[in-house]
């Protein structure tokens, strides 16, 4: 059986530790899609309810969608806002809390212009970076007012500090019952709601630093044994 020399062993361990450190430090990215099949998707709204510029309207849309049963759809009258068509995914929302205006984060066209973009599979995505100390329960995006629609996601399990990719363009299908990414209507706003004060977080590298120290200590012990 071939025994590694001291230098070769040290080099191999150093490469492994560096690789681990880089992996731990790498930013986490989650990609969401507008279709009803998205695993994070709660549902969609169509009609002028998809207008941006009204956080109160977004909140009403969220509450309407989470109150509906899985895989249901239909028109609903939302207070003084009017009657709109809502379409739910298969997600069970029975444990989700009603939307709260406390700490919600509304972003209009000006904020959208400051976001980064990435292209995946020919579709352009806008990149939303969650604060390093907060995650949220809901993300709702609106596309081109009455011509487009809105998509609601449950992002409660997405860690603080994560970059979230969501389609920059979307439009209803021919039946007006499902949004399709990569079409002509531009996102006009998005709202992050129900922030968590104790969110899941991305590892900050502290565990990697601890592990690195332990490995280096072990290397010191091994080096002393080689000298004997």
ROTI-46347 format. One line per 3 residues: their letters; for each residue x, z, y of N, C-alpha, C, O. Coordinates in nm, 2 decimals. Each point is the difference from the previous one (the first is absolute). Layout:
REM ROTI-46347
a = X:Z:Y:X:Z:Y:X:Z:Y:X:Z:Y | ...
END
This chain:
REM ROTI-46347
xxx = 0.08:0.00:-0.12:-0.08:0.00:0.12:0.09:0.00:0.12:0.09:0.08:0.01 | -0.12:-0.17:0.09:0.08:-0.01:0.12:-0.03:0.11:0.10:-0.11:0.02:0.03 | 0.22:0.05:0.01:-0.02:0.10:0.10:0.03:-0.05:0.14:0.11:-0.06:0.02
xxx = -0.20:0.08:0.08:0.03:-0.05:0.13:0.11:0.09:0.06:0.01:0.12:-0.02 | 0.08:-0.19:0.10:0.10:0.08:0.07:-0.06:0.08:0.11:-0.12:-0.02:0.04 | 0.19:0.12:0.01:-0.05:0.08:0.11:-0.05:-0.08:0.12:-0.11:0.02:0.05
xxx = 0.19:-0.12:-0.01:-0.03:-0.08:0.12:-0.13:-0.08:-0.02:-0.08:-0.02:0.08 | 0.07:-0.04:-0.21:-0.11:-0.08:-0.03:-0.13:0.08:0.00:-0.10:-0.04:0.04 | 0.11:0.16:-0.10:-0.11:0.09:-0.01:-0.05:0.04:0.14:-0.12:0.00:0.03
xxx = 0.21:0.04:0.06:-0.03:0.04:0.14:-0.07:-0.12:0.07:-0.09:0.02:0.07 | 0.15:-0.14:-0.09:-0.06:-0.11:0.07:-0.14:-0.03:-0.05:-0.09:-0.03:0.08 | 0.07:0.04:-0.21:-0.14:-0.03:-0.05:-0.10:0.10:0.05:-0.11:-0.04:0.04
xxx = 0.15:0.17:-0.04:-0.09:0.10:0.05:-0.03:-0.02:0.15:-0.11:0.02:0.05 | 0.22:-0.05:0.03:-0.02:-0.02:0.14:-0.10:-0.12:0.03:-0.08:0.01:0.09 | 0.09:-0.12:-0.17:-0.09:-0.11:0.02:-0.14:0.04:-0.03:-0.09:-0.04:0.07
xxx = 0.07:0.12:-0.18:-0.13:0.05:-0.03:-0.06:0.08:0.11:-0.12:-0.01:0.03 | 0.20:0.10:0.02:-0.05:0.09:0.11:-0.04:-0.07:0.12:-0.10:0.02:0.06 | 0.19:-0.12:-0.02:-0.03:-0.08:0.12:-0.13:-0.08:-0.02:-0.08:-0.01:0.09
xxx = 0.06:-0.04:-0.21:-0.12:-0.08:-0.03:-0.12:0.09:0.02:-0.10:-0.04:0.05 | 0.11:0.16:-0.10:-0.11:0.10:0.00:-0.03:0.03:0.15:-0.12:0.01:0.04 | 0.22:0.01:0.04:-0.02:0.04:0.14:-0.07:-0.12:0.07:-0.08:0.03:0.09
xxx = 0.13:-0.15:-0.11:-0.07:-0.11:0.07:-0.14:-0.02:-0.04:-0.09:-0.03:0.08 | 0.06:0.06:-0.21:-0.14:-0.01:-0.05:-0.09:0.10:0.07:-0.11:-0.03:0.04 | 0.17:0.15:-0.03:-0.08:0.11:0.06:-0.03:-0.02:0.15:-0.10:0.03:0.05
xxx = 0.20:-0.10:0.02:-0.01:-0.02:0.14:-0.08:-0.12:0.04:-0.04:-0.02:0.11 | 0.02:-0.07:-0.21:-0.07:-0.12:0.03:-0.15:0.03:0.04:-0.07:0.08:-0.06 | 0.03:-0.15:0.17:-0.14:0.02:0.05:-0.10:-0.05:-0.11:0.02:-0.09:-0.07
xxx = -0.13:0.17:0.07:-0.11:-0.04:-0.09:-0.10:-0.09:0.07:-0.04:0.03:0.11 | 0.00:-0.13:-0.18:-0.10:-0.10:0.06:-0.11:-0.01:-0.10:0.02:-0.02:-0.12 | -0.15:0.02:0.17:-0.12:-0.02:-0.08:-0.07:-0.12:0.06:-0.03:-0.01:0.13
xxx = -0.01:-0.09:-0.21:-0.07:-0.12:0.05:-0.15:0.01:-0.04:-0.03:0.02:-0.12 | -0.05:-0.03:0.22:-0.15:0.00:-0.02:-0.05:-0.14:0.03:0.05:-0.08:0.07 | -0.16:0.05:-0.14:-0.07:-0.13:0.02:-0.14:0.02:0.04:-0.06:0.11:-0.03
xxx = 0.00:-0.21:0.08:-0.14:0.01:0.06:-0.11:-0.02:-0.11:-0.11:0.03:0.03 | 0.14:-0.08:-0.14:-0.10:-0.03:-0.10:-0.06:0.12:-0.06:0.06:0.11:0.00 | -0.18:-0.12:-0.06:-0.07:0.11:-0.06:0.08:0.05:-0.13:-0.03:0.11:-0.04
xxx = 0.12:-0.19:-0.01:0.08:0.04:-0.12:0.12:0.09:0.03:0.06:0.05:-0.09 | -0.03:-0.03:0.22:0.11:0.08:0.03:-0.02:0.15:-0.05:-0.10:0.05:0.03 | 0.20:0.00:-0.10:-0.02:0.14:-0.05:-0.02:0.11:0.10:-0.06:0.10:-0.03
xxx = 0.11:-0.12:0.15:-0.03:0.09:0.11:-0.13:-0.02:0.08:-0.04:0.08:0.08 | -0.02:-0.20:-0.11:-0.11:-0.04:0.08:-0.13:0.09:-0.03:-0.04:0.02:-0.11 | -0.03:0.01:0.22:-0.13:0.07:0.00:-0.11:-0.10:0.02:-0.10:0.01:-0.07
xxx = 0.12:-0.10:0.16:-0.11:-0.09:0.03:0.02:-0.08:0.12:0.11:0.00:0.07 | -0.21:-0.08:-0.03:0.01:-0.10:0.11:-0.13:0.00:0.08:-0.10:0.04:-0.05 | 0.12:-0.08:0.18:-0.12:-0.01:0.08:0.01:-0.14:0.07:0.11:-0.05:0.03
xxx = -0.23:-0.01:-0.01:0.00:-0.14:0.06:-0.10:0.00:0.11:-0.10:0.07:0.00 | 0.13:-0.16:0.10:-0.09:-0.01:0.12:0.08:0.06:0.12:0.12:0.02:-0.01 | -0.20:0.00:0.12:0.07:0.05:0.12:0.05:0.14:-0.02:0.07:0.05:0.09
xxx = -0.10:0.02:-0.20:0.06:0.13:-0.02:0.15:-0.01:-0.02:0.07:0.10:0.01 | -0.02:-0.22:-0.03:0.14:-0.02:-0.02:0.07:-0.02:0.14:0.12:-0.02:0.00 | -0.19:0.03:0.11:0.06:0.00:0.13:0.10:0.11:0.01:-0.03:0.12:-0.03
xxx = 0.15:-0.15:0.09:0.09:0.11:0.03:-0.03:0.06:0.13:-0.10:-0.05:0.07 | 0.17:0.16:-0.03:-0.03:0.05:0.13:-0.09:0.12:0.01:-0.02:0.06:0.10 | -0.04:-0.02:-0.22:-0.09:0.11:0.00:0.03:0.09:-0.12:-0.06:-0.02:-0.11
xxx = 0.14:0.12:0.13:0.03:0.09:-0.11:-0.12:0.07:-0.05:-0.01:0.02:-0.12 | -0.09:0.01:0.21:-0.13:0.06:-0.05:-0.07:-0.09:-0.10:-0.06:0.05:-0.10 | 0.07:-0.18:0.12:-0.06:-0.09:-0.09:0.07:0.00:-0.13:-0.06:-0.01:-0.11
xxx = 0.19:0.01:0.12:0.08:0.00:-0.13:-0.03:0.13:-0.08:-0.01:-0.01:-0.12 | 0.00:0.12:0.19:-0.04:0.13:-0.07:-0.13:-0.02:-0.07:-0.02:0.05:-0.11 | -0.08:-0.11:0.18:-0.13:-0.01:-0.06:0.01:-0.10:-0.13:-0.07:0.03:-0.10
xxx = 0.15:-0.13:0.11:0.02:-0.09:-0.11:0.06:0.08:-0.12:-0.04:-0.02:-0.11 | 0.14:0.10:0.14:0.06:0.08:-0.11:-0.10:0.09:-0.07:-0.01:0.00:-0.12 | -0.07:0.07:0.20:-0.09:0.09:-0.06:-0.11:-0.07:-0.08:-0.05:0.05:-0.10
xxx = 0.01:-0.17:0.15:-0.10:-0.08:-0.07:0.06:-0.04:-0.14:-0.07:0.01:-0.10 | 0.19:-0.06:0.10:0.06:-0.05:-0.12:0.03:0.11:-0.11:-0.03:-0.02:-0.12 | 0.07:0.14:0.17:0.03:0.10:-0.10:-0.13:0.07:-0.05:0.00:0.06:-0.10
xxx = -0.11:-0.08:0.17:-0.13:0.05:-0.05:-0.07:-0.09:-0.10:-0.09:0.05:-0.06 | 0.14:-0.17:0.05:-0.06:-0.09:-0.10:0.05:0.01:-0.14:0.12:0.05:-0.02 | -0.20:-0.08:-0.08:0.05:0.01:-0.13:0.10:-0.12:-0.03:0.00:-0.10:0.06
xxx = 0.08:0.13:-0.16:0.10:-0.11:-0.04:-0.07:-0.13:-0.04:-0.11:0.01:-0.07 | 0.17:-0.12:0.11:-0.05:-0.13:-0.03:-0.14:-0.03:0.05:-0.07:-0.09:-0.06 | 0.03:0.16:0.17:-0.13:-0.04:0.06:0.03:-0.07:0.13:0.11:-0.01:0.05
xxx = -0.22:-0.06:0.00:0.01:-0.07:0.13:-0.13:-0.01:0.06:-0.11:0.02:-0.07 | 0.11:-0.06:0.20:-0.13:-0.02:0.06:0.01:0.03:0.15:0.10:0.04:0.05 | -0.21:-0.07:0.03:0.00:0.02:0.14:-0.03:0.15:0.03:-0.07:0.07:-0.08
xxx = 0.13:-0.02:0.18:-0.03:0.14:0.05:0.00:0.00:0.15:0.08:-0.06:0.06 | -0.17:0.14:-0.01:0.00:0.02:0.15:0.08:0.12:0.03:-0.02:0.11:-0.05 | 0.12:-0.13:0.14:0.09:0.11:0.04:-0.03:0.05:0.14:0.06:-0.05:0.10
xxx = -0.14:0.15:-0.09:-0.03:0.06:0.13:-0.05:-0.11:0.10:-0.08:-0.08:-0.03 | 0.14:0.09:0.15:-0.03:-0.09:0.10:0.09:-0.13:-0.01:-0.02:-0.09:0.09 | 0.11:0.08:-0.19:0.09:-0.11:0.00:-0.07:-0.13:-0.06:0.03:-0.11:0.03
xxx = -0.13:0.13:-0.11:-0.07:-0.11:-0.06:0.00:0.00:-0.15:0.03:0.10:-0.06 | -0.07:-0.22:0.00:-0.01:-0.01:-0.14:0.10:-0.10:-0.05:0.02:-0.11:0.05 | 0.06:0.15:-0.15:0.11:-0.08:-0.05:0.00:0.00:-0.15:-0.06:0.08:-0.07
xxx = 0.14:-0.17:0.01:0.01:-0.02:-0.14:0.12:0.08:-0.05:0.11:-0.03:0.05 | -0.13:0.11:-0.15:0.11:0.08:-0.06:0.01:-0.03:-0.15:-0.09:-0.02:-0.07 | 0.22:0.02:0.02:0.03:-0.03:-0.14:0.10:0.09:-0.05:0.11:0.01:0.05
xxx = -0.15:0.07:-0.15:0.09:0.10:-0.06:0.08:-0.05:-0.12:-0.05:-0.08:-0.08 | 0.17:0.14:0.06:0.08:-0.03:-0.12:-0.05:0.09:-0.11:-0.10:0.07:0.01 | 0.18:-0.07:-0.12:-0.03:0.09:-0.11:0.05:0.14:0.02:-0.02:0.09:-0.09
xxx = 0.09:-0.06:0.19:0.06:0.14:0.02:-0.11:0.11:0.01:-0.11:-0.02:0.07 | 0.14:0.13:-0.13:-0.09:0.12:0.01:0.04:0.07:0.13:0.11:0.05:0.01 | -0.20:-0.04:0.09:0.03:0.07:0.12:-0.07:0.13:0.02:-0.01:0.06:0.11
xxx = -0.05:0.00:-0.22:-0.08:0.12:0.00:0.08:0.12:0.05:-0.05:0.09:0.06 | 0.19:-0.09:-0.07:0.08:0.11:0.04:0.06:-0.02:0.14:0.07:0.09:0.05 | -0.10:-0.21:0.01:0.06:-0.02:0.13:-0.08:0.06:0.11:-0.12:0.01:0.00
xxx = 0.19:0.05:0.10:-0.07:0.07:0.11:-0.04:-0.10:0.11:0.06:-0.11:0.02 | -0.17:0.14:0.05:-0.04:-0.08:0.12:0.11:-0.02:0.10:0.09:0.09:0.01 | -0.09:-0.19:0.06:0.11:-0.03:0.09:-0.01:0.10:0.12:-0.10:0.05:0.04
xxx = 0.22:-0.01:0.00:0.01:0.10:0.12:0.08:-0.07:0.11:0.09:-0.08:-0.02 | -0.13:0.10:0.14:0.07:-0.06:0.12:0.12:0.08:0.03:0.08:-0.05:0.09 | -0.05:0.16:-0.15:0.11:0.08:0.03:0.13:-0.07:-0.05:0.01:-0.02:-0.12
xxx = 0.08:-0.01:0.21:0.13:-0.05:-0.04:0.00:-0.15:-0.04:0.10:-0.05:-0.05 | -0.22:-0.02:0.06:0.00:-0.14:-0.04:0.09:-0.08:0.09:0.02:0.03:0.12 | 0.02:-0.14:-0.17:0.10:-0.09:0.06:-0.05:-0.14:0.01:0.00:-0.07:-0.09
xxx = -0.05:0.04:0.21:-0.06:-0.13:0.02:0.10:-0.10:0.07:0.07:0.04:0.09 | -0.07:-0.16:-0.14:0.10:-0.10:0.05:-0.07:-0.13:0.03:-0.07:-0.06:-0.09 | 0.08:0.01:0.21:-0.07:-0.12:0.04:0.11:-0.12:0.00:0.10:0.01:-0.06
xxx = -0.14:-0.12:0.13:0.08:-0.12:-0.01:0.14:0.03:0.06:0.10:-0.06:-0.05 | -0.09:0.14:0.15:0.14:0.03:0.06:0.09:0.07:-0.10:0.11:-0.04:-0.02 | -0.17:0.14:-0.05:0.08:0.06:-0.11:0.04:-0.09:-0.11:0.11:0.01:-0.06
xxx = -0.21:-0.10:0.02:0.03:-0.09:-0.11:0.12:-0.09:0.03:0.07:-0.04:-0.08 | -0.06:0.00:0.21:0.11:-0.08:0.04:0.14:0.06:-0.02:0.10:-0.07:0.01 | -0.10:0.20:-0.02:0.13:0.07:-0.02:0.04:0.02:-0.14:0.11:0.05:-0.03
xxx = -0.20:-0.08:-0.06:0.03:0.02:-0.15:0.09:-0.11:-0.05:0.00:-0.11:0.05 | 0.08:0.15:-0.15:0.08:-0.10:-0.07:-0.09:-0.08:-0.10:-0.11:0.03:-0.03 | 0.17:-0.14:-0.01:-0.07:-0.09:-0.10:0.09:-0.03:-0.12:0.12:0.00:0.01
xxx = -0.19:-0.03:-0.12:0.08:-0.05:-0.12:-0.09:-0.10:-0.07:-0.13:0.01:0.01 | 0.19:-0.10:-0.08:-0.08:-0.10:-0.07:0.02:0.02:-0.15:0.12:0.00:-0.05 | -0.23:0.01:-0.02:0.00:0.02:-0.15:-0.09:-0.10:-0.06:-0.12:0.00:0.03
xxx = 0.17:-0.08:-0.12:-0.08:-0.10:-0.07:-0.07:-0.09:0.10:-0.11:-0.05:-0.03 | 0.17:0.01:0.14:-0.06:-0.09:0.10:-0.10:0.07:0.09:-0.05:-0.07:0.09 | 0.03:0.20:-0.10:-0.10:0.07:0.09:0.08:0.09:0.09:0.10:0.07:-0.04
xxx = -0.13:-0.08:0.17:0.07:0.09:0.10:-0.07:0.13:0.01:-0.12:0.01:0.01 | 0.20:0.10:-0.02:-0.05:0.13:0.01:0.05:0.07:0.12:0.12:-0.02:0.04 | -0.20:0.11:0.02:0.04:0.09:0.11:0.05:0.12:-0.07:-0.05:0.05:-0.10
xxx = 0.15:0.02:0.16:0.07:0.12:-0.05:-0.04:0.12:0.08:0.05:0.01:0.11 | -0.12:0.08:-0.17:-0.04:0.12:0.07:0.09:0.11:-0.06:0.00:0.03:-0.12 | 0.07:0.04:0.20:0.09:0.11:-0.05:-0.07:0.13:0.03:-0.02:0.04:0.12
xxx = -0.01:0.04:-0.23:-0.07:0.13:0.02:0.11:0.10:0.06:0.11:-0.01:-0.03 | -0.16:0.10:0.12:0.09:0.10:0.05:0.07:0.08:-0.11:-0.05:0.01:-0.11 | 0.17:0.04:0.13:0.07:0.06:-0.10:-0.06:0.14:-0.04:0.04:0.06:-0.10
xxx = -0.13:-0.01:0.18:-0.06:0.13:-0.03:-0.14:-0.01:-0.03:-0.07:0.11:-0.02 | 0.01:-0.23:0.02:-0.15:-0.01:-0.02:-0.03:-0.11:-0.10:0.07:-0.11:-0.01 | -0.17:0.13:-0.08:-0.06:-0.10:-0.07:-0.15:0.00:0.04:-0.04:0.10:0.07
xxx = -0.04:-0.20:-0.10:-0.14:-0.01:0.04:-0.08:-0.02:-0.13:0.04:-0.05:-0.10 | -0.17:0.07:0.12:-0.10:-0.02:-0.11:-0.05:-0.15:0.01:-0.02:-0.06:-0.11 | 0.00:0.01:0.23:-0.07:-0.13:0.01:0.08:-0.09:0.09:0.07:0.04:0.10
xxx = -0.07:-0.17:-0.13:0.05:-0.10:0.08:-0.11:-0.11:0.00:-0.03:-0.05:-0.10 | -0.02:0.01:0.22:-0.09:-0.11:0.01:0.05:-0.10:0.10:0.05:0.04:0.11 | -0.05:-0.16:-0.15:0.05:-0.11:0.08:-0.12:-0.10:0.03:-0.08:-0.02:-0.08
xxx = 0.08:-0.03:0.20:-0.11:-0.10:0.04:0.07:-0.13:0.04:0.11:-0.01:0.05 | -0.19:-0.10:-0.09:0.05:-0.13:0.02:-0.10:-0.09:0.08:-0.11:-0.03:-0.05 | 0.15:0.00:0.17:-0.07:-0.10:0.09:-0.15:0.02:0.01:-0.08:-0.09:-0.02
xxx = 0.05:0.21:0.06:-0.14:0.03:0.04:-0.11:-0.05:-0.09:0.02:0.01:-0.12 | -0.13:-0.07:0.17:-0.11:-0.04:-0.08:0.03:-0.11:-0.10:-0.07:-0.03:-0.09 | 0.18:-0.04:0.11:0.04:-0.11:-0.09:0.06:0.04:-0.13:0.00:-0.06:-0.10
xxx = 0.07:0.18:0.11:0.08:0.04:-0.11:-0.07:0.12:-0.08:-0.11:-0.02:-0.05 | 0.18:0.13:0.05:-0.05:0.11:-0.08:0.09:0.12:0.02:0.10:-0.01:0.07 | -0.13:0.11:-0.15:0.09:0.12:0.00:0.03:0.05:-0.14:-0.09:-0.02:-0.09
xxx = 0.20:0.08:0.07:0.04:0.04:-0.14:0.04:0.15:0.02:0.08:0.04:0.08 | -0.13:0.04:-0.18:0.03:0.14:0.00:0.08:0.04:-0.12:-0.04:-0.04:-0.12 | 0.15:0.11:0.13:0.08:0.05:-0.11:0.01:0.15:0.00:-0.01:0.07:0.10
xxx = 0.02:-0.01:-0.22:0.03:0.14:-0.02:0.15:0.01:-0.02:0.06:-0.04:-0.10 | 0.01:0.10:0.20:0.15:0.01:0.00:0.04:0.14:-0.01:0.12:0.03:0.04 | -0.21:0.06:-0.09:0.04:0.14:0.00:0.12:0.03:-0.09:0.07:0.10:0.03
xxx = -0.05:-0.18:-0.13:0.12:0.02:-0.09:0.13:-0.07:0.04:0.10:0.01:-0.07 | -0.11:-0.08:0.19:0.12:-0.06:0.05:0.08:0.09:0.08:-0.05:0.06:0.10 | 0.18:-0.05:-0.13:0.08:0.11:0.07:0.03:-0.03:0.14:0.00:-0.11:0.05
xxx = 0.02:0.22:0.02:0.04:-0.01:0.14:0.14:-0.07:0.01:0.08:0.01:-0.09 | -0.07:-0.09:0.19:0.12:-0.08:0.02:0.00:-0.14:-0.07:0.10:-0.08:0.01 | -0.20:0.06:-0.09:-0.01:-0.13:-0.07:-0.04:-0.12:0.09:-0.07:0.02:0.10
xxx = 0.13:-0.13:-0.13:-0.04:-0.13:0.07:-0.11:-0.06:-0.07:0.01:-0.03:-0.12 | -0.13:0.01:0.18:-0.11:-0.07:-0.06:-0.01:-0.14:0.05:-0.02:-0.02:0.12 | 0.02:-0.07:-0.22:-0.02:-0.14:0.04:-0.15:-0.04:-0.02:-0.06:0.02:-0.11
xxx = -0.01:-0.07:0.21:-0.13:-0.05:-0.01:-0.01:-0.14:0.06:0.07:-0.03:0.10 | -0.15:-0.06:-0.16:-0.01:-0.14:0.05:-0.03:-0.01:0.14:-0.09:0.07:0.06 | 0.17:-0.16:0.01:-0.02:-0.02:0.14:-0.12:-0.09:0.03:-0.07:0.01:0.10
xxx = 0.03:-0.09:-0.20:-0.11:-0.09:0.02:-0.09:0.01:-0.12:0.04:0.02:-0.12 | -0.17:-0.03:0.14:-0.10:0.01:-0.11:-0.13:-0.06:0.05:-0.03:-0.01:0.12 | -0.05:-0.04:-0.21:-0.13:-0.05:0.03:-0.10:0.01:-0.11:0.05:0.01:-0.12
xxx = -0.18:0.00:0.14:-0.10:0.01:-0.11:0.01:-0.12:-0.09:0.03:-0.11:0.05 | -0.07:0.13:-0.18:-0.01:-0.12:-0.08:-0.13:-0.07:0.03:-0.07:0.03:0.10 | 0.04:-0.14:-0.17:-0.11:-0.08:0.04:-0.14:0.07:-0.01:-0.09:-0.04:0.07
xxx = 0.09:0.14:-0.15:-0.13:0.08:-0.01:-0.01:0.12:0.10:-0.10:0.06:0.01 | 0.21:-0.04:0.06:0.00:0.11:0.10:0.00:0.14:-0.07:-0.05:0.09:0.06 | 0.10:-0.08:-0.18:0.00:0.12:-0.07:0.13:0.06:-0.04:0.01:0.11:-0.05
xxx = 0.10:-0.18:0.09:0.13:0.05:-0.04:0.11:-0.06:0.09:-0.01:-0.12:0.03 | 0.10:0.20:0.03:0.10:-0.05:0.08:0.11:-0.06:-0.08:0.03:0.04:-0.11 | 0.03:-0.15:0.16:0.11:-0.07:-0.06:0.12:0.00:0.09:-0.01:-0.04:0.12
xxx = 0.12:0.08:-0.17:0.12:0.01:0.08:0.06:-0.14:0.03:-0.02:-0.09:-0.09 | 0.09:0.07:0.20:0.07:-0.12:0.02:-0.08:-0.11:0.07:0.04:-0.11:0.02 | -0.17:0.15:0.02:-0.08:-0.09:0.07:0.01:0.01:0.15:0.10:0.06:0.04
xxx = -0.19:-0.12:0.04:0.03:-0.02:0.14:-0.02:0.11:0.09:0.05:-0.01:0.12 | -0.12:0.12:-0.15:-0.04:0.10:0.09:0.11:0.11:0.01:0.03:0.06:-0.10 | 0.01:-0.04:0.23:0.11:0.10:0.03:-0.06:0.14:0.00:-0.11:0.03:0.04
xxx = 0.19:0.07:-0.10:-0.03:0.14:0.02:-0.01:0.03:0.14:0.09:-0.03:0.08 | -0.20:0.10:-0.04:-0.01:0.04:0.14:0.02:0.15:0.03:0.03:0.04:0.11 | -0.04:0.04:-0.21:0.02:0.14:0.01:0.01:0.07:-0.13:-0.04:-0.06:-0.11
xxx = 0.10:0.18:0.11:-0.01:0.08:-0.12:-0.01:0.15:0.04:0.05:0.03:0.11 | -0.10:0.05:-0.20:-0.02:0.14:0.03:0.05:0.08:-0.12:-0.04:-0.03:-0.12 | 0.12:0.13:0.14:0.04:0.10:-0.10:-0.07:0.13:0.03:0.00:0.05:0.11
xxx = -0.07:0.00:-0.22:-0.09:0.12:0.03:0.03:0.11:-0.11:0.05:-0.03:-0.10 | -0.09:0.15:0.14:0.01:0.12:-0.08:0.14:0.02:-0.05:0.04:-0.01:-0.11 | 0.05:0.05:0.21:0.14:0.03:-0.03:0.01:0.12:-0.09:-0.08:0.09:0.02
xxx = 0.18:-0.08:-0.10:0.03:0.11:-0.09:0.11:0.08:0.06:0.10:-0.05:0.04 | -0.12:0.18:-0.03:0.11:0.09:0.06:0.10:0.04:-0.11:0.10:0.06:0.03 | -0.14:-0.09:-0.16:0.09:0.03:-0.11:0.01:-0.13:-0.09:-0.04:0.00:-0.11
xxx = 0.10:-0.10:0.17:-0.01:-0.13:-0.07:0.10:-0.02:-0.11:0.11:0.07:0.00 | -0.13:-0.16:-0.10:0.10:-0.04:-0.09:0.12:-0.06:0.08:-0.03:-0.08:0.10 | 0.15:0.11:-0.13:0.11:-0.05:0.08:0.10:-0.08:-0.09:0.01:0.02:-0.12
xxx = 0.06:-0.11:0.19:0.11:-0.07:-0.06:0.12:0.09:-0.01:0.03:0.07:0.09 | 0.04:-0.07:-0.21:0.12:0.09:-0.01:0.09:-0.03:0.12:0.03:-0.11:0.03 | 0.02:0.22:0.03:0.09:-0.02:0.12:0.15:-0.01:-0.03:0.08:0.00:0.09
xxx = -0.05:0.00:-0.21:0.14:-0.01:-0.04:0.07:0.13:-0.03:0.11:0.01:-0.05 | -0.19:0.10:0.08:0.06:0.14:-0.02:0.04:0.02:-0.15:0.10:0.06:-0.03 | -0.19:-0.11:-0.05:0.02:0.02:-0.15:0.12:-0.08:-0.04:0.08:0.04:-0.09
xxx = -0.06:-0.16:0.15:0.11:-0.08:-0.03:0.13:0.07:0.04:0.11:-0.01:-0.07 | -0.11:0.07:0.19:0.12:0.07:0.05:0.04:0.11:-0.09:0.11:0.02:-0.03 | -0.21:0.06:-0.02:0.02:0.11:-0.09:0.06:-0.06:-0.13:0.10:0.06:-0.05
xxx = -0.16:-0.17:0.00:0.05:-0.06:-0.12:0.15:-0.05:0.01:0.08:0.02:-0.09 | -0.06:-0.08:0.21:0.14:-0.05:0.03:0.10:0.12:-0.01:0.11:-0.02:-0.06 | -0.15:0.13:0.12:0.09:0.12:0.00:0.03:0.05:-0.14:0.11:0.03:-0.03
xxx = -0.22:-0.03:-0.05:0.02:0.04:-0.14:0.09:-0.09:-0.08:0.08:0.04:-0.08 | -0.10:-0.17:0.10:0.08:-0.10:-0.07:0.15:0.01:0.04:0.09:0.00:-0.08 | -0.07:0.02:0.21:0.14:0.01:0.05:0.06:0.12:-0.05:0.12:0.00:-0.04
xxx = -0.19:0.11:0.03:0.05:0.13:-0.06:0.04:-0.03:-0.15:0.10:0.05:-0.04 | -0.19:-0.12:-0.03:0.03:-0.03:-0.14:0.12:-0.09:-0.01:0.08:0.02:-0.10 | -0.06:-0.11:0.19:0.12:-0.09:-0.01:0.12:0.09:0.02:0.10:-0.03:-0.06
xxx = -0.11:0.13:0.15:0.12:0.08:0.02:0.04:0.08:-0.12:0.12:0.01:-0.04 | -0.22:0.04:-0.03:0.02:0.06:-0.13:0.06:-0.09:-0.10:0.09:0.04:-0.08 | -0.14:-0.16:0.07:0.05:-0.10:-0.09:0.15:-0.04:0.03:0.08:-0.01:-0.09
xxx = -0.06:0.00:0.22:0.14:-0.03:0.04:0.10:0.10:-0.05:0.11:-0.03:-0.04 | -0.15:0.16:0.06:0.08:0.11:-0.04:0.03:0.00:-0.15:0.11:0.03:-0.05 | -0.22:-0.07:-0.03:0.02:-0.01:-0.15:0.09:-0.11:-0.03:0.08:0.01:-0.10
xxx = -0.08:-0.12:0.17:0.09:-0.12:-0.03:0.15:0.05:0.03:0.09:-0.06:-0.07 | -0.07:0.15:0.16:0.14:0.04:0.03:0.06:0.09:-0.11:0.12:0.01:-0.01 | -0.21:0.05:-0.07:0.05:0.09:-0.10:0.06:-0.08:-0.12:0.05:0.06:-0.09
END
